[in-house]
Amino acid sequence: MIAHLSAGGASKVAISLAQLLRDHGCDATLVSGTRTGSEGDMISFARERDVWLSLMPTLVRGPHLRLDLTSLARLTWLLKRGNFDVVHTHGSKAQVLGLLAGRLAGVPVRLAHVHGWAFQDPVHAMSPRTQMAFLRTTFRWATRIIAVSHSNVQTGLAHGIGRRSQYVVIEPPVEFGRFARPPSDPTMVRRRLGLGPSDRVIGSVMRLASQKAPLDFVEAAARVRARMPEAKFVIVGDGPLSADVRAAVAQRSLQDAVLLLGYRRDVPALLSAFDVFALSSLWEGLPIVYLEAMAAGKPVVGTDVDGASEAVEDGVTGILVPPRDPMALSDAILQVAADPDLARRMGAAGRRRASAFDVKGMVARARELYVKLLTAGDRVVVAEKVSPGPSDAPVRWHSTSPPAHSPARDSE
C-alpha cells in the first residue's frame, strides 16, 4: 500500500516489489491512491511493469478525515475479502491506514516500510509532533518496521517510534543493468541536450520540493559557474518548487548554463551524459538516485544526511558535505569536475559498490522476511489465496494479466 504513485524512491520500491515478488511465487497487489503530485506520475510506469494495481480514489496524500475513514473501511474490506497474508505499507499515510486496516482484518504480517521520516519535513501538512504521535501509536501494530538505512532506525528509536526488536534494515534497490548499460550513446544524449564535448556537465535528478533544497543547488551552480565557465548544469525533475527554481535561475542569469528538463522517463540515458552527479537534500532515507548515479559510473557529490553515507563512501565513490551549505557543495563539485581522473576513479568505485544493491536482492530479502514472519516454528500460517474482491469492489483493478482467480479487471 502507498498513498500515491508520484515520482520518488518509495514508489519505485513499491512497484518493484509488486512486480518481482510474483517471480518468487507470491500474489502481490499494489494498492494506491489515484492523485499524484507535480513531481510526476508513476501509475503508467506501474502498468507497463504489469503490476496488479488496485487504485483507490479515496486514498489521498494529506489528512482528510472523511476520505481517510472511507479508505480505512475499504482497505479493511479488501484485506478481509482477499485473505491477504501480508500488508506492506510505504509512506506515513499508508502506514497509519494500512497497519490499522491490517489489524482490523486480521492480516498475520503487517509491515511499515520507512523511506525517510516525514516529520523532518518543515512544510508537511501535519506538525512533526502530531506525525510522531500517530507513528508511535500505529507502529505498535506493525509486525516489523523496515528501514532503508541504519540511520533511519536510530532516528526512529530516538523519537520513541517502535521498538528496536521491530526494526529490520533492507537497503533500497537499484535496477543495476538498466543504469549501468543505458540504451543511448552518451555523446548523442549530450548533443540532443545542446551540450558540447568540452562542457563539464553536473546533473541532478530530484523532486523540486523542500526536502531536496533545489535552491541550494542553484546557488551552488552559480558559484561553480563563476569559477568554471565551461560548467553546465542539468536538473531532471518537477515539483512544487518548480517556479521558484526557474526564478532563481533567471535571477542568477544562469539560463544558458542550467537546463531544467522537468519529469523525465529516460533517466538512465540522461545520467550517462553527466560528468558529475550532485544532490542538495536536507533529509533522506537512503537516496535511490545515488545508487542509480553510481550504477551509471558517475561520481557523487551530495549532502551528508541520514543514510547518504551508507550509499556514498566519502572520498572513494564521491564527496559528502554538510546540508544547507551551497559553498561547500560548490567546492566539492569543483574538486571532482576539475579532475577527470578523480571523477573516473570515483565513478568506477561507485559502480562496483552499486552492484551490491541490485533490486533482485532487495525483493529476495523482503520475501525471506515474509516467510520468516509467516512461519512460527514448524507451523506455517500462510493462508490459501482467494479472490481479491467481487466485481463491485470499491477499487479499480488494472492489469493486462490479473490473477487467475480475480473476477474483476476494471471494477470500482
Backbone hydrogen bonds, N-H to C=O, Kabsch-Sander energy under -0.5 kcal/mol:
donor,donor_aa,acceptor,acceptor_aa,energy
2,I,31,V,-2.2
3,A,90,H,-0.6
7,A,40,G,-1.7
12,K,8,G,-1.9
13,V,9,G,-2.4
14,A,10,A,-2.6
15,I,11,S,-2.5
16,S,12,K,-2.5
17,L,13,V,-2.6
18,A,14,A,-2.3
19,Q,15,I,-2.3
20,L,16,S,-2.9
21,L,17,L,-2.3
22,R,19,Q,-0.5
23,D,20,L,-1.1
24,H,21,L,-1.3
25,G,22,R,-1.6
26,C,21,L,-1.8
28,A,26,C,-0.8
30,L,52,W,-3.0
31,V,29,T,-0.6
32,S,54,S,-2.2
33,G,2,I,-0.8
36,T,34,T,-0.6
40,G,37,G,-1.2
42,M,5,L,-3.2
42,M,40,G,-0.5
46,A,42,M,-2.1
47,R,43,I,-2.1
48,E,44,S,-2.3
49,R,45,F,-1.4
50,D,47,R,-1.8
51,V,46,A,-2.0
52,W,28,A,-0.5
53,L,51,V,-1.2
53,L,398,H,-1.7
54,S,30,L,-3.3
55,L,53,L,-0.6
55,L,396,R,-2.6
56,M,32,S,-3.1
59,L,56,M,-1.9
60,V,58,T,-1.0
68,D,64,H,-3.2
69,L,65,L,-2.4
70,T,66,R,-2.1
71,S,67,L,-2.8
72,L,68,D,-2.5
73,A,69,L,-2.1
74,R,70,T,-2.4
75,L,71,S,-3.2
76,T,72,L,-2.4
77,W,73,A,-2.2
78,L,74,R,-2.7
79,L,75,L,-2.6
80,K,76,T,-2.3
81,R,77,W,-2.9
82,G,78,L,-2.5
83,N,79,L,-0.8
83,N,80,K,-0.7
84,F,79,L,-1.3
87,V,109,V,-2.3
89,T,87,V,-0.6
89,T,111,L,-3.0
90,H,1,M,-2.4
91,G,113,H,-1.1
95,Q,91,G,-2.3
96,V,92,S,-2.4
97,L,93,K,-2.3
98,G,94,A,-2.8
99,L,95,Q,-2.0
100,L,96,V,-1.2
101,A,97,L,-2.7
102,G,98,G,-2.6
103,R,99,L,-2.0
104,L,100,L,-2.7
105,A,101,A,-2.4
106,G,102,G,-0.6
106,G,103,R,-0.7
107,V,102,G,-2.7
109,V,85,D,-1.8
111,L,87,V,-3.2
112,A,144,R,-1.9
113,H,89,T,-3.1
113,H,111,L,-0.6
114,V,112,A,-0.7
114,V,146,I,-3.7
115,H,113,H,-0.6
115,H,116,G,-0.5
118,A,116,G,-0.7
120,Q,117,W,-1.8
121,D,118,A,-2.2
124,H,121,D,-1.3
131,Q,127,S,-2.6
132,M,128,P,-2.6
133,A,129,R,-1.9
134,F,130,T,-2.2
135,L,131,Q,-2.6
136,R,132,M,-2.8
137,T,133,A,-1.6
138,T,134,F,-3.1
139,F,135,L,-2.5
140,R,137,T,-1.1
141,W,138,T,-1.7
142,A,139,F,-1.0
143,T,110,R,-2.8
144,R,110,R,-1.3
145,I,166,Q,-2.6
146,I,112,A,-2.6
146,I,144,R,-0.6
147,A,145,I,-0.6
147,A,168,V,-2.9
148,V,114,V,-1.3
153,V,149,S,-1.2
154,Q,150,H,-2.1
155,T,151,S,-2.3
156,G,152,N,-2.4
157,L,153,V,-2.6
158,A,154,Q,-2.3
159,H,155,T,-1.2
160,G,157,L,-1.7
161,I,156,G,-2.9
162,G,160,G,-0.7
166,Q,163,R,-1.8
167,Y,163,R,-0.8
167,Y,164,R,-1.0
168,V,145,I,-2.6
170,I,147,A,-2.2
170,I,168,V,-0.6
174,V,357,F,-1.9
176,F,174,V,-2.0
178,R,175,E,-0.6
179,F,175,E,-1.3
179,F,176,F,-0.6
180,A,176,F,-2.9
181,R,177,G,-1.9
189,V,185,D,-2.1
190,R,186,P,-2.5
191,R,187,T,-2.1
192,R,188,M,-2.4
193,L,189,V,-1.5
194,G,191,R,-1.3
195,L,190,R,-3.0
199,D,196,G,-1.1
200,R,230,E,-2.1
201,V,199,D,-0.7
202,I,200,R,-0.6
202,I,232,K,-3.1
203,G,201,V,-0.6
203,G,276,V,-2.7
204,S,234,V,-2.5
206,M,236,V,-2.4
208,L,238,D,-1.7
209,A,207,R,-2.3
212,K,209,A,-1.2
213,A,209,A,-0.7
213,A,210,S,-1.0
216,D,213,A,-0.9
217,F,213,A,-1.2
218,V,214,P,-2.1
219,E,215,L,-2.2
220,A,216,D,-2.4
221,A,217,F,-2.4
222,A,218,V,-2.2
223,R,219,E,-1.8
224,V,220,A,-2.5
225,R,221,A,-2.8
226,A,222,A,-1.7
227,R,223,R,-0.8
227,R,224,V,-1.0
228,M,224,V,-2.2
231,A,228,M,-2.2
232,K,200,R,-2.8
233,F,257,A,-3.4
234,V,202,I,-2.0
235,I,259,L,-3.0
236,V,204,S,-3.0
236,V,234,V,-0.6
237,G,235,I,-0.6
237,G,262,G,-1.5
241,L,208,L,-3.2
242,S,239,G,-1.8
245,V,241,L,-2.4
246,R,242,S,-2.3
247,A,243,A,-2.3
248,A,244,D,-2.2
249,V,245,V,-2.4
250,A,246,R,-2.2
251,Q,247,A,-2.6
252,R,248,A,-1.8
253,S,250,A,-1.4
254,L,249,V,-2.8
257,A,254,L,-1.9
258,V,254,L,-2.2
259,L,233,F,-3.2
259,L,257,A,-0.5
260,L,258,V,-0.6
261,L,235,I,-2.4
261,L,259,L,-0.7
262,G,235,I,-0.6
262,G,237,G,-0.5
270,L,266,D,-2.1
271,L,267,V,-3.0
272,S,268,P,-1.5
273,A,269,A,-0.6
273,A,270,L,-1.3
274,F,271,L,-1.6
275,D,201,V,-2.9
276,V,201,V,-1.9
277,F,299,P,-2.6
278,A,203,G,-2.5
279,L,301,V,-1.9
282,L,211,Q,-3.3
283,W,211,Q,-0.8
290,Y,287,P,-0.8
291,L,287,P,-1.1
292,E,288,I,-2.4
293,A,289,V,-2.5
294,M,290,Y,-2.5
295,A,291,L,-2.6
296,A,292,E,-1.6
297,G,294,M,-1.7
298,K,293,A,-2.4
300,V,317,T,-1.6
301,V,277,F,-2.7
302,G,319,I,-2.2
304,D,321,V,-3.2
305,V,303,T,-1.9
307,G,285,G,-1.5
308,A,305,V,-2.6
309,S,306,D,-0.6
310,E,307,G,-1.3
311,A,307,G,-0.5
311,A,308,A,-1.5
312,V,308,A,-3.0
313,E,311,A,-0.5
314,D,312,V,-0.9
315,G,318,G,-3.6
316,V,313,E,-2.5
317,T,313,E,-2.4
318,G,313,E,-1.0
319,I,300,V,-2.4
321,V,302,G,-2.5
325,D,322,P,-0.6
329,L,325,D,-2.1
330,S,326,P,-2.6
331,D,327,M,-2.4
332,A,328,A,-2.1
333,I,329,L,-2.3
334,L,330,S,-2.6
335,Q,331,D,-2.2
336,V,332,A,-1.9
337,A,333,I,-3.3
338,A,334,L,-2.2
339,D,336,V,-1.2
343,A,339,D,-2.4
344,R,340,P,-2.4
345,R,341,D,-2.4
346,M,342,L,-2.7
347,G,343,A,-2.5
348,A,344,R,-2.5
349,A,345,R,-2.3
350,G,346,M,-2.6
351,R,347,G,-2.1
352,R,348,A,-1.8
353,R,349,A,-2.1
354,A,350,G,-2.8
355,S,351,R,-1.4
356,A,353,R,-1.4
357,F,354,A,-2.2
358,D,355,S,-1.0
359,V,174,V,-1.6
361,G,358,D,-1.0
362,M,358,D,-1.2
363,V,359,V,-2.2
364,A,360,K,-2.1
365,R,361,G,-2.2
366,A,362,M,-2.2
367,R,363,V,-2.4
368,E,364,A,-2.4
369,L,365,R,-2.0
370,Y,366,A,-2.3
371,V,367,R,-2.7
372,K,368,E,-2.5
373,L,369,L,-2.5
374,L,370,Y,-2.2
375,T,371,V,-0.7
375,T,372,K,-0.7
376,A,374,L,-0.6
376,A,379,R,-2.7
377,G,375,T,-0.8
379,R,376,A,-2.3
380,V,378,D,-0.8
381,V,374,L,-2.6
381,V,379,R,-0.5
386,V,82,G,-0.8
393,A,390,P,-1.7
395,V,393,A,-0.6
396,R,55,L,-1.8
397,W,395,V,-0.5
398,H,53,L,-2.2
406,S,403,P,-2.1
